[in-house]
Amino acid sequence: MNARQEQAALSTARRLDDRQRAILRALWDHQVLLTAQIKILFFSSERRCQDQMRTLAELALVEKDNPSQSIGVGRAQAQWTLTETGIQVVAVTMRKPRSALDRMPRHTWHRGDKLLEHRLGVNRFFVSLVEASLLYPDHGLQKWVPEKYHSTTVAGAWIKPDGFGVYQHPGGACHFYLEYDRATEWSRQLKDKLTRYLKVALLWAEGELHHFPNLAVVVPTERREAAFDQALSAVVEELELPDRVAVQLPLFITSEQLLAVRGVLGRVWRQFVPAPGDRPLAAHLLAERLSLVELPVKNPGPYDLSKCLGRRWTDPGTKRRSPAPPTYPSGKPPPDPAPLRLARPEPGGGPGGGEAA
């Protein structure tokens, strides 16, 4: 970006309000967002969202793609991405040269693109969590850190999760890494990934695993859950981990099939634990399912819900309506929810117990 382009980008940035700049930053962080997702994160009015995105498009800062759909499925939601001009504006608002920002994979995605499907899946999980949190007066997704900003290396072992989140609720703060799996990796690749996580967990804070964030794995089907079960059993045996490491590792898994039925705050998570057997440390999945608010937490003390995602940018003077049915249906809370049990039990499920980065 030359001096003239930088000056033009700076002039455009000054014409934008804080929310518009935040939308551009979110598109940079998360690469592609649907109209409904932008509405959940930044607006209480769908029309207001559409008007603002139209304004940003007229300024040539964003562009949308309307992917084709199969006949009878209905119209697909628009997918929004940044233009090169939009990236330049993000750069000046971050007070960085354009060269310091990575290139976007592409401006217009095409249907069936594996990277696109993976990114949409990750974003769907986090935004659905934001939407579900809005149903509860004392819940909020305080942090959503995308893959590009979050990697961890400990003594040569490294992990690069698909996202990192902090979900606040009355019981504490659930810190979690998200691994979004589309069943495209072979068994060896799966074992390599799990090996890295176990090694980092082993070295984390000299083995103080209660400080290690939860590892939340989302797979397409329960059949894929079984593949993770087998892969982890093999890795645990190969590494000959101490009993306490295998027992304490907070690794949980669920499937998109189950999320679609029970909701993102439903009892959907199964934990990997060691199991007695012929091998020194076999591992298996517990049959009992937990909700996100029942996973291990850290106690952060008081937290400001107004800074959680989906709450900061509510239009002044506009009463927020109940969210439209989320991608992962979550049901409605009872009038006076009890801590860690936020909805009346339903057979097989139901809800358990800052700003877009």
MIRO-789109 format. One record per residue (C-alpha): x, y, z; residue number from 0; residue in one letter. Coordinates in nm, 3 decimals, m for minus. Example, Ala and Ser with C-alpha at 12.3 -4.5 7.8 and 13.67 -1.06 7.14 Angstrom:
// residues 2
{x: 1.230	y: m0.450	z: 0.780	resi: 0	resn: A}
{x: 1.367	y: m0.106	z: 0.714	resi: 1	resn: S}
//
This chain:
// residues 357
{x: 0.000	y: 0.000	z: 0.000	resi: 0	resn: M}
{x: 0.158	y: 0.326	z: m0.112	resi: 1	resn: N}
{x: 0.125	y: 0.663	z: 0.064	resi: 2	resn: A}
{x: m0.173	y: 0.767	z: m0.147	resi: 3	resn: R}
{x: m0.362	y: 0.446	z: m0.075	resi: 4	resn: Q}
{x: m0.279	y: 0.472	z: 0.294	resi: 5	resn: E}
{x: m0.413	y: 0.827	z: 0.308	resi: 6	resn: Q}
{x: m0.732	y: 0.722	z: 0.128	resi: 7	resn: A}
{x: m0.778	y: 0.429	z: 0.367	resi: 8	resn: A}
{x: m0.726	y: 0.657	z: 0.666	resi: 9	resn: L}
{x: m0.979	y: 0.906	z: 0.531	resi: 10	resn: S}
{x: m1.236	y: 0.626	z: 0.483	resi: 11	resn: T}
{x: m1.171	y: 0.487	z: 0.831	resi: 12	resn: A}
{x: m1.242	y: 0.827	z: 0.984	resi: 13	resn: R}
{x: m1.582	y: 0.837	z: 0.812	resi: 14	resn: R}
{x: m1.685	y: 0.508	z: 0.973	resi: 15	resn: L}
{x: m1.834	y: 0.470	z: 1.319	resi: 16	resn: D}
{x: m1.703	y: 0.228	z: 1.581	resi: 17	resn: D}
{x: m1.946	y: m0.047	z: 1.490	resi: 18	resn: R}
{x: m1.865	y: m0.030	z: 1.120	resi: 19	resn: Q}
{x: m1.495	y: m0.055	z: 1.198	resi: 20	resn: R}
{x: m1.566	y: m0.347	z: 1.430	resi: 21	resn: A}
{x: m1.757	y: m0.528	z: 1.154	resi: 22	resn: I}
{x: m1.462	y: m0.489	z: 0.918	resi: 23	resn: L}
{x: m1.227	y: m0.618	z: 1.185	resi: 24	resn: R}
{x: m1.451	y: m0.919	z: 1.247	resi: 25	resn: A}
{x: m1.453	y: m0.998	z: 0.875	resi: 26	resn: L}
{x: m1.076	y: m0.977	z: 0.874	resi: 27	resn: W}
{x: m1.044	y: m1.203	z: 1.178	resi: 28	resn: D}
{x: m1.298	y: m1.464	z: 1.069	resi: 29	resn: H}
{x: m1.260	y: m1.432	z: 0.689	resi: 30	resn: Q}
{x: m1.625	y: m1.488	z: 0.596	resi: 31	resn: V}
{x: m1.949	y: m1.424	z: 0.783	resi: 32	resn: L}
{x: m2.313	y: m1.474	z: 0.685	resi: 33	resn: L}
{x: m2.563	y: m1.190	z: 0.707	resi: 34	resn: T}
{x: m2.743	y: m1.356	z: 0.998	resi: 35	resn: A}
{x: m2.415	y: m1.399	z: 1.184	resi: 36	resn: Q}
{x: m2.326	y: m1.031	z: 1.146	resi: 37	resn: I}
{x: m2.673	y: m0.944	z: 1.273	resi: 38	resn: K}
{x: m2.628	y: m1.161	z: 1.584	resi: 39	resn: I}
{x: m2.287	y: m1.013	z: 1.661	resi: 40	resn: L}
{x: m2.361	y: m0.647	z: 1.595	resi: 41	resn: F}
{x: m2.733	y: m0.566	z: 1.561	resi: 42	resn: F}
{x: m3.072	y: m0.617	z: 1.719	resi: 43	resn: S}
{x: m3.249	y: m0.528	z: 1.394	resi: 44	resn: S}
{x: m3.218	y: m0.730	z: 1.075	resi: 45	resn: E}
{x: m3.306	y: m0.428	z: 0.861	resi: 46	resn: R}
{x: m3.043	y: m0.217	z: 1.034	resi: 47	resn: R}
{x: m2.788	y: m0.488	z: 0.963	resi: 48	resn: C}
{x: m2.881	y: m0.504	z: 0.596	resi: 49	resn: Q}
{x: m2.865	y: m0.125	z: 0.564	resi: 50	resn: D}
{x: m2.521	y: m0.109	z: 0.723	resi: 51	resn: Q}
{x: m2.380	y: m0.388	z: 0.509	resi: 52	resn: M}
{x: m2.519	y: m0.217	z: 0.200	resi: 53	resn: R}
{x: m2.343	y: 0.104	z: 0.306	resi: 54	resn: T}
{x: m2.012	y: m0.078	z: 0.353	resi: 55	resn: L}
{x: m2.057	y: m0.242	z: 0.012	resi: 56	resn: A}
{x: m2.121	y: 0.096	z: m0.152	resi: 57	resn: E}
{x: m1.793	y: 0.216	z: m0.003	resi: 58	resn: L}
{x: m1.628	y: m0.086	z: m0.170	resi: 59	resn: A}
{x: m1.510	y: m0.220	z: 0.166	resi: 60	resn: L}
{x: m1.700	y: m0.548	z: 0.160	resi: 61	resn: V}
{x: m1.848	y: m0.773	z: m0.102	resi: 62	resn: E}
{x: m2.099	y: m1.053	z: m0.084	resi: 63	resn: K}
{x: m2.139	y: m1.382	z: m0.257	resi: 64	resn: D}
{x: m2.474	y: m1.556	z: m0.293	resi: 65	resn: N}
{x: m2.384	y: m1.924	z: m0.321	resi: 66	resn: P}
{x: m2.604	y: m2.145	z: m0.531	resi: 67	resn: S}
{x: m2.837	y: m2.391	z: m0.364	resi: 68	resn: Q}
{x: m2.996	y: m2.713	z: m0.474	resi: 69	resn: S}
{x: m3.348	y: m2.684	z: m0.610	resi: 70	resn: I}
{x: m3.606	y: m2.689	z: m0.332	resi: 71	resn: G}
{x: m3.359	y: m2.603	z: m0.055	resi: 72	resn: V}
{x: m3.425	y: m2.230	z: m0.062	resi: 73	resn: G}
{x: m3.204	y: m1.930	z: m0.105	resi: 74	resn: R}
{x: m2.864	y: m1.943	z: 0.061	resi: 75	resn: A}
{x: m2.755	y: m1.664	z: 0.292	resi: 76	resn: Q}
{x: m2.510	y: m1.411	z: 0.155	resi: 77	resn: A}
{x: m2.146	y: m1.464	z: 0.251	resi: 78	resn: Q}
{x: m1.960	y: m1.141	z: 0.328	resi: 79	resn: W}
{x: m1.586	y: m1.090	z: 0.286	resi: 80	resn: T}
{x: m1.351	y: m0.792	z: 0.275	resi: 81	resn: L}
{x: m1.234	y: m0.630	z: m0.045	resi: 82	resn: T}
{x: m0.872	y: m0.522	z: m0.079	resi: 83	resn: E}
{x: m0.984	y: m0.169	z: 0.008	resi: 84	resn: T}
{x: m1.153	y: m0.304	z: 0.318	resi: 85	resn: G}
{x: m0.832	y: m0.480	z: 0.423	resi: 86	resn: I}
{x: m0.641	y: m0.156	z: 0.379	resi: 87	resn: Q}
{x: m0.889	y: 0.021	z: 0.609	resi: 88	resn: V}
{x: m0.847	y: m0.256	z: 0.867	resi: 89	resn: V}
{x: m0.471	y: m0.214	z: 0.845	resi: 90	resn: A}
{x: m0.482	y: 0.160	z: 0.920	resi: 91	resn: V}
{x: m0.729	y: 0.110	z: 1.205	resi: 92	resn: T}
{x: m0.489	y: m0.149	z: 1.351	resi: 93	resn: M}
{x: m0.205	y: 0.100	z: 1.293	resi: 94	resn: R}
{x: m0.014	y: m0.157	z: 1.089	resi: 95	resn: K}
{x: 0.123	y: m0.147	z: 0.736	resi: 96	resn: P}
{x: m0.080	y: m0.345	z: 0.483	resi: 97	resn: R}
{x: 0.218	y: m0.576	z: 0.435	resi: 98	resn: S}
{x: 0.190	y: m0.685	z: 0.801	resi: 99	resn: A}
{x: m0.150	y: m0.839	z: 0.736	resi: 100	resn: L}
{x: m0.175	y: m1.176	z: 0.569	resi: 101	resn: D}
{x: m0.349	y: m1.208	z: 0.239	resi: 102	resn: R}
{x: m0.707	y: m1.327	z: 0.250	resi: 103	resn: M}
{x: m0.739	y: m1.676	z: 0.097	resi: 104	resn: P}
{x: m0.972	y: m1.536	z: m0.168	resi: 105	resn: R}
{x: m1.240	y: m1.273	z: m0.195	resi: 106	resn: H}
{x: m1.509	y: m1.484	z: m0.354	resi: 107	resn: T}
{x: m1.542	y: m1.841	z: m0.230	resi: 108	resn: W}
{x: m1.694	y: m2.111	z: m0.443	resi: 109	resn: H}
{x: m1.933	y: m2.382	z: m0.335	resi: 110	resn: R}
{x: m1.764	y: m2.700	z: m0.216	resi: 111	resn: G}
{x: m1.436	y: m2.531	z: m0.123	resi: 112	resn: D}
{x: m1.292	y: m2.731	z: 0.169	resi: 113	resn: K}
{x: m1.133	y: m2.431	z: 0.339	resi: 114	resn: L}
{x: m1.459	y: m2.240	z: 0.310	resi: 115	resn: L}
{x: m1.665	y: m2.524	z: 0.456	resi: 116	resn: E}
{x: m1.422	y: m2.557	z: 0.746	resi: 117	resn: H}
{x: m1.427	y: m2.183	z: 0.816	resi: 118	resn: R}
{x: m1.807	y: m2.169	z: 0.796	resi: 119	resn: L}
{x: m1.830	y: m2.458	z: 1.042	resi: 120	resn: G}
{x: m1.600	y: m2.293	z: 1.296	resi: 121	resn: V}
{x: m1.784	y: m1.962	z: 1.267	resi: 122	resn: N}
{x: m2.122	y: m2.135	z: 1.292	resi: 123	resn: R}
{x: m2.027	y: m2.292	z: 1.626	resi: 124	resn: F}
{x: m1.906	y: m1.968	z: 1.785	resi: 125	resn: F}
{x: m2.190	y: m1.750	z: 1.657	resi: 126	resn: V}
{x: m2.447	y: m2.010	z: 1.764	resi: 127	resn: S}
{x: m2.292	y: m1.995	z: 2.110	resi: 128	resn: L}
{x: m2.327	y: m1.616	z: 2.109	resi: 129	resn: V}
{x: m2.691	y: m1.646	z: 2.001	resi: 130	resn: E}
{x: m2.772	y: m1.902	z: 2.269	resi: 131	resn: A}
{x: m2.604	y: m1.690	z: 2.539	resi: 132	resn: S}
{x: m2.842	y: m1.401	z: 2.461	resi: 133	resn: L}
{x: m3.130	y: m1.608	z: 2.600	resi: 134	resn: L}
{x: m2.977	y: m1.596	z: 2.948	resi: 135	resn: Y}
{x: m2.928	y: m1.278	z: 3.152	resi: 136	resn: P}
{x: m2.601	y: m1.391	z: 3.311	resi: 137	resn: D}
{x: m2.428	y: m1.571	z: 3.022	resi: 138	resn: H}
{x: m2.197	y: m1.441	z: 2.753	resi: 139	resn: G}
{x: m1.918	y: m1.536	z: 2.514	resi: 140	resn: L}
{x: m1.649	y: m1.306	z: 2.644	resi: 141	resn: Q}
{x: m1.379	y: m1.404	z: 2.398	resi: 142	resn: K}
{x: m1.353	y: m1.557	z: 2.051	resi: 143	resn: W}
{x: m0.996	y: m1.574	z: 1.924	resi: 144	resn: V}
{x: m0.961	y: m1.703	z: 1.567	resi: 145	resn: P}
{x: m0.705	y: m1.956	z: 1.452	resi: 146	resn: E}
{x: m0.471	y: m1.695	z: 1.302	resi: 147	resn: K}
{x: m0.407	y: m1.540	z: 1.645	resi: 148	resn: Y}
{x: m0.381	y: m1.851	z: 1.858	resi: 149	resn: H}
{x: m0.105	y: m2.109	z: 1.855	resi: 150	resn: S}
{x: 0.082	y: m2.253	z: 2.151	resi: 151	resn: T}
{x: 0.432	y: m2.397	z: 2.167	resi: 152	resn: T}
{x: 0.570	y: m2.564	z: 2.478	resi: 153	resn: V}
{x: 0.916	y: m2.724	z: 2.476	resi: 154	resn: A}
{x: 0.897	y: m2.800	z: 2.106	resi: 155	resn: G}
{x: 0.539	y: m2.932	z: 2.108	resi: 156	resn: A}
{x: 0.288	y: m2.706	z: 1.933	resi: 157	resn: W}
{x: m0.086	y: m2.683	z: 1.875	resi: 158	resn: I}
{x: m0.290	y: m2.456	z: 1.653	resi: 159	resn: K}
{x: m0.659	y: m2.487	z: 1.741	resi: 160	resn: P}
{x: m0.936	y: m2.365	z: 1.512	resi: 161	resn: D}
{x: m1.037	y: m2.113	z: 1.776	resi: 162	resn: G}
{x: m1.021	y: m2.025	z: 2.142	resi: 163	resn: F}
{x: m1.320	y: m1.913	z: 2.346	resi: 164	resn: G}
{x: m1.415	y: m1.803	z: 2.697	resi: 165	resn: V}
{x: m1.779	y: m1.862	z: 2.789	resi: 166	resn: Y}
{x: m1.890	y: m1.683	z: 3.106	resi: 167	resn: Q}
{x: m2.175	y: m1.812	z: 3.323	resi: 168	resn: H}
{x: m2.264	y: m1.809	z: 3.695	resi: 169	resn: P}
{x: m2.047	y: m2.114	z: 3.761	resi: 170	resn: G}
{x: m1.730	y: m1.953	z: 3.624	resi: 171	resn: G}
{x: m1.548	y: m1.910	z: 3.295	resi: 172	resn: A}
{x: m1.520	y: m2.204	z: 3.056	resi: 173	resn: C}
{x: m1.195	y: m2.166	z: 2.861	resi: 174	resn: H}
{x: m1.180	y: m2.392	z: 2.558	resi: 175	resn: F}
{x: m0.990	y: m2.470	z: 2.242	resi: 176	resn: Y}
{x: m1.212	y: m2.566	z: 1.951	resi: 177	resn: L}
{x: m1.111	y: m2.835	z: 1.705	resi: 178	resn: E}
{x: m1.359	y: m2.851	z: 1.419	resi: 179	resn: Y}
{x: m1.321	y: m3.179	z: 1.232	resi: 180	resn: D}
{x: m1.488	y: m3.250	z: 0.899	resi: 181	resn: R}
{x: m1.370	y: m3.614	z: 0.882	resi: 182	resn: A}
{x: m1.124	y: m3.530	z: 0.605	resi: 183	resn: T}
{x: m0.810	y: m3.638	z: 0.795	resi: 184	resn: E}
{x: m0.671	y: m3.989	z: 0.783	resi: 185	resn: W}
{x: m0.610	y: m4.189	z: 1.101	resi: 186	resn: S}
{x: m0.239	y: m4.101	z: 1.105	resi: 187	resn: R}
{x: m0.312	y: m3.728	z: 1.078	resi: 188	resn: Q}
{x: m0.567	y: m3.756	z: 1.355	resi: 189	resn: L}
{x: m0.319	y: m3.932	z: 1.581	resi: 190	resn: K}
{x: m0.052	y: m3.670	z: 1.508	resi: 191	resn: D}
{x: m0.290	y: m3.389	z: 1.609	resi: 192	resn: K}
{x: m0.392	y: m3.564	z: 1.932	resi: 193	resn: L}
{x: m0.027	y: m3.641	z: 2.011	resi: 194	resn: T}
{x: 0.059	y: m3.271	z: 1.992	resi: 195	resn: R}
{x: m0.226	y: m3.179	z: 2.225	resi: 196	resn: Y}
{x: m0.128	y: m3.444	z: 2.478	resi: 197	resn: L}
{x: 0.237	y: m3.336	z: 2.472	resi: 198	resn: K}
{x: 0.148	y: m2.972	z: 2.523	resi: 199	resn: V}
{x: m0.092	y: m3.066	z: 2.803	resi: 200	resn: A}
{x: 0.178	y: m3.275	z: 2.968	resi: 201	resn: L}
{x: 0.423	y: m2.984	z: 2.964	resi: 202	resn: L}
{x: 0.165	y: m2.716	z: 3.040	resi: 203	resn: W}
{x: 0.260	y: m2.532	z: 3.357	resi: 204	resn: A}
{x: 0.477	y: m2.827	z: 3.465	resi: 205	resn: E}
{x: 0.189	y: m3.069	z: 3.447	resi: 206	resn: G}
{x: m0.065	y: m2.852	z: 3.630	resi: 207	resn: E}
{x: m0.345	y: m2.968	z: 3.403	resi: 208	resn: L}
{x: m0.618	y: m2.784	z: 3.587	resi: 209	resn: H}
{x: m0.482	y: m2.475	z: 3.409	resi: 210	resn: H}
{x: m0.510	y: m2.635	z: 3.064	resi: 211	resn: F}
{x: m0.815	y: m2.514	z: 2.867	resi: 212	resn: P}
{x: m1.084	y: m2.762	z: 2.774	resi: 213	resn: N}
{x: m1.034	y: m2.918	z: 2.432	resi: 214	resn: L}
{x: m1.374	y: m2.918	z: 2.262	resi: 215	resn: A}
{x: m1.387	y: m3.132	z: 1.947	resi: 216	resn: V}
{x: m1.679	y: m3.106	z: 1.704	resi: 217	resn: V}
{x: m1.711	y: m3.383	z: 1.447	resi: 218	resn: V}
{x: m1.982	y: m3.449	z: 1.185	resi: 219	resn: P}
{x: m2.128	y: m3.774	z: 1.320	resi: 220	resn: T}
{x: m2.118	y: m4.016	z: 1.613	resi: 221	resn: E}
{x: m1.931	y: m4.255	z: 1.388	resi: 222	resn: R}
{x: m1.649	y: m4.002	z: 1.370	resi: 223	resn: R}
{x: m1.658	y: m3.981	z: 1.752	resi: 224	resn: E}
{x: m1.568	y: m4.348	z: 1.756	resi: 225	resn: A}
{x: m1.272	y: m4.279	z: 1.525	resi: 226	resn: A}
{x: m1.143	y: m4.019	z: 1.773	resi: 227	resn: F}
{x: m1.194	y: m4.272	z: 2.052	resi: 228	resn: D}
{x: m0.972	y: m4.524	z: 1.874	resi: 229	resn: Q}
{x: m0.709	y: m4.269	z: 1.778	resi: 230	resn: A}
{x: m0.679	y: m4.131	z: 2.131	resi: 231	resn: L}
{x: m0.654	y: m4.481	z: 2.280	resi: 232	resn: S}
{x: m0.364	y: m4.555	z: 2.048	resi: 233	resn: A}
{x: m0.188	y: m4.225	z: 2.122	resi: 234	resn: V}
{x: m0.225	y: m4.261	z: 2.499	resi: 235	resn: V}
{x: m0.073	y: m4.608	z: 2.483	resi: 236	resn: E}
{x: 0.212	y: m4.504	z: 2.253	resi: 237	resn: E}
{x: 0.312	y: m4.205	z: 2.468	resi: 238	resn: L}
{x: 0.294	y: m4.403	z: 2.794	resi: 239	resn: E}
{x: 0.150	y: m4.103	z: 2.972	resi: 240	resn: L}
{x: 0.130	y: m4.084	z: 3.351	resi: 241	resn: P}
{x: m0.210	y: m4.184	z: 3.487	resi: 242	resn: D}
{x: m0.282	y: m3.837	z: 3.620	resi: 243	resn: R}
{x: m0.231	y: m3.678	z: 3.277	resi: 244	resn: V}
{x: m0.470	y: m3.913	z: 3.101	resi: 245	resn: A}
{x: m0.726	y: m3.876	z: 3.378	resi: 246	resn: V}
{x: m0.712	y: m3.497	z: 3.405	resi: 247	resn: Q}
{x: m0.690	y: m3.400	z: 3.038	resi: 248	resn: L}
{x: m1.014	y: m3.205	z: 2.978	resi: 249	resn: P}
{x: m1.094	y: m3.341	z: 2.631	resi: 250	resn: L}
{x: m1.457	y: m3.344	z: 2.520	resi: 251	resn: F}
{x: m1.624	y: m3.435	z: 2.192	resi: 252	resn: I}
{x: m1.961	y: m3.391	z: 2.025	resi: 253	resn: T}
{x: m2.113	y: m3.423	z: 1.679	resi: 254	resn: S}
{x: m2.293	y: m3.173	z: 1.460	resi: 255	resn: E}
{x: m2.576	y: m3.423	z: 1.437	resi: 256	resn: Q}
{x: m2.631	y: m3.398	z: 1.812	resi: 257	resn: L}
{x: m2.580	y: m3.021	z: 1.823	resi: 258	resn: L}
{x: m2.858	y: m2.984	z: 1.566	resi: 259	resn: A}
{x: m3.095	y: m3.176	z: 1.795	resi: 260	resn: V}
{x: m3.001	y: m3.065	z: 2.147	resi: 261	resn: R}
{x: m2.852	y: m2.721	z: 2.088	resi: 262	resn: G}
{x: m2.512	y: m2.572	z: 2.150	resi: 263	resn: V}
{x: m2.586	y: m2.543	z: 2.524	resi: 264	resn: L}
{x: m2.747	y: m2.885	z: 2.544	resi: 265	resn: G}
{x: m2.593	y: m3.194	z: 2.700	resi: 266	resn: R}
{x: m2.386	y: m3.297	z: 2.402	resi: 267	resn: V}
{x: m2.025	y: m3.331	z: 2.524	resi: 268	resn: W}
{x: m1.867	y: m3.667	z: 2.605	resi: 269	resn: R}
{x: m1.535	y: m3.686	z: 2.787	resi: 270	resn: Q}
{x: m1.240	y: m3.905	z: 2.699	resi: 271	resn: F}
{x: m1.111	y: m4.094	z: 3.004	resi: 272	resn: V}
{x: m0.869	y: m4.383	z: 3.056	resi: 273	resn: P}
{x: m1.030	y: m4.722	z: 3.104	resi: 274	resn: A}
{x: m0.894	y: m5.040	z: 3.257	resi: 275	resn: P}
{x: m0.809	y: m5.304	z: 3.003	resi: 276	resn: G}
{x: m0.540	y: m5.525	z: 2.865	resi: 277	resn: D}
{x: m0.339	y: m5.222	z: 2.758	resi: 278	resn: R}
{x: m0.173	y: m5.002	z: 3.022	resi: 279	resn: P}
{x: m0.391	y: m4.702	z: 2.941	resi: 280	resn: L}
{x: m0.682	y: m4.765	z: 2.712	resi: 281	resn: A}
{x: m0.917	y: m4.472	z: 2.667	resi: 282	resn: A}
{x: m1.283	y: m4.444	z: 2.593	resi: 283	resn: H}
{x: m1.571	y: m4.201	z: 2.584	resi: 284	resn: L}
{x: m1.796	y: m4.174	z: 2.884	resi: 285	resn: L}
{x: m2.157	y: m4.248	z: 2.800	resi: 286	resn: A}
{x: m2.288	y: m3.950	z: 2.999	resi: 287	resn: E}
{x: m2.316	y: m3.624	z: 2.809	resi: 288	resn: R}
{x: m2.247	y: m3.285	z: 2.964	resi: 289	resn: L}
{x: m2.346	y: m2.931	z: 2.872	resi: 290	resn: S}
{x: m2.089	y: m2.660	z: 2.808	resi: 291	resn: L}
{x: m2.168	y: m2.501	z: 3.145	resi: 292	resn: V}
{x: m2.083	y: m2.831	z: 3.317	resi: 293	resn: E}
{x: m1.730	y: m2.846	z: 3.175	resi: 294	resn: L}
{x: m1.434	y: m2.746	z: 3.397	resi: 295	resn: P}
{x: m1.418	y: m2.372	z: 3.464	resi: 296	resn: V}
{x: m1.187	y: m2.108	z: 3.598	resi: 297	resn: K}
{x: m1.329	y: m1.851	z: 3.834	resi: 298	resn: N}
{x: m1.252	y: m1.507	z: 3.689	resi: 299	resn: P}
{x: m1.446	y: m1.310	z: 3.947	resi: 300	resn: G}
{x: m1.692	y: m1.042	z: 3.831	resi: 301	resn: P}
{x: m1.732	y: m0.999	z: 3.457	resi: 302	resn: Y}
{x: m1.894	y: m0.736	z: 3.242	resi: 303	resn: D}
{x: m2.165	y: m0.889	z: 3.025	resi: 304	resn: L}
{x: m2.196	y: m0.569	z: 2.822	resi: 305	resn: S}
{x: m1.859	y: m0.646	z: 2.664	resi: 306	resn: K}
{x: m1.955	y: m1.000	z: 2.561	resi: 307	resn: C}
{x: m2.016	y: m1.075	z: 2.197	resi: 308	resn: L}
{x: m2.362	y: m0.988	z: 2.071	resi: 309	resn: G}
{x: m2.434	y: m0.745	z: 2.355	resi: 310	resn: R}
{x: m2.207	y: m0.444	z: 2.310	resi: 311	resn: R}
{x: m2.356	y: m0.324	z: 1.982	resi: 312	resn: W}
{x: m2.726	y: m0.355	z: 2.062	resi: 313	resn: T}
{x: m2.902	y: m0.054	z: 1.911	resi: 314	resn: D}
{x: m2.972	y: 0.212	z: 2.179	resi: 315	resn: P}
{x: m3.336	y: 0.232	z: 2.274	resi: 316	resn: G}
{x: m3.422	y: m0.088	z: 2.089	resi: 317	resn: T}
{x: m3.549	y: m0.380	z: 2.290	resi: 318	resn: K}
{x: m3.373	y: m0.695	z: 2.175	resi: 319	resn: R}
{x: m3.614	y: m0.954	z: 2.056	resi: 320	resn: R}
{x: m3.557	y: m1.320	z: 2.128	resi: 321	resn: S}
{x: m3.314	y: m1.454	z: 1.869	resi: 322	resn: P}
{x: m3.450	y: m1.637	z: 1.569	resi: 323	resn: A}
{x: m3.414	y: m2.017	z: 1.588	resi: 324	resn: P}
{x: m3.037	y: m2.070	z: 1.607	resi: 325	resn: P}
{x: m2.838	y: m2.291	z: 1.377	resi: 326	resn: T}
{x: m2.817	y: m2.528	z: 1.671	resi: 327	resn: Y}
{x: m3.163	y: m2.500	z: 1.838	resi: 328	resn: P}
{x: m3.126	y: m2.428	z: 2.208	resi: 329	resn: S}
{x: m3.475	y: m2.397	z: 2.355	resi: 330	resn: G}
{x: m3.597	y: m2.131	z: 2.598	resi: 331	resn: K}
{x: m3.484	y: m2.092	z: 2.960	resi: 332	resn: P}
{x: m3.727	y: m2.125	z: 3.251	resi: 333	resn: P}
{x: m3.844	y: m1.805	z: 3.425	resi: 334	resn: P}
{x: m3.592	y: m1.844	z: 3.709	resi: 335	resn: D}
{x: m3.298	y: m2.057	z: 3.592	resi: 336	resn: P}
{x: m3.089	y: m2.228	z: 3.856	resi: 337	resn: A}
{x: m2.709	y: m2.226	z: 3.830	resi: 338	resn: P}
{x: m2.570	y: m2.493	z: 3.598	resi: 339	resn: L}
{x: m2.917	y: m2.623	z: 3.514	resi: 340	resn: R}
{x: m3.077	y: m2.366	z: 3.295	resi: 341	resn: L}
{x: m3.376	y: m2.545	z: 3.154	resi: 342	resn: A}
{x: m3.621	y: m2.813	z: 3.254	resi: 343	resn: R}
{x: m3.474	y: m3.152	z: 3.169	resi: 344	resn: P}
{x: m3.586	y: m3.295	z: 2.840	resi: 345	resn: E}
{x: m3.545	y: m3.652	z: 2.723	resi: 346	resn: P}
{x: m3.196	y: m3.681	z: 2.581	resi: 347	resn: G}
{x: m3.098	y: m3.315	z: 2.606	resi: 348	resn: G}
{x: m3.185	y: m2.952	z: 2.655	resi: 349	resn: G}
{x: m2.970	y: m2.675	z: 2.796	resi: 350	resn: P}
{x: m2.745	y: m2.785	z: 3.075	resi: 351	resn: G}
{x: m2.717	y: m2.712	z: 3.407	resi: 352	resn: G}
{x: m1.612	y: m0.884	z: 2.402	resi: 353	resn: G}
{x: m1.613	y: m0.807	z: 2.137	resi: 354	resn: E}
{x: m1.564	y: m1.018	z: 1.825	resi: 355	resn: A}
{x: m1.195	y: m1.080	z: 1.807	resi: 356	resn: A}
//
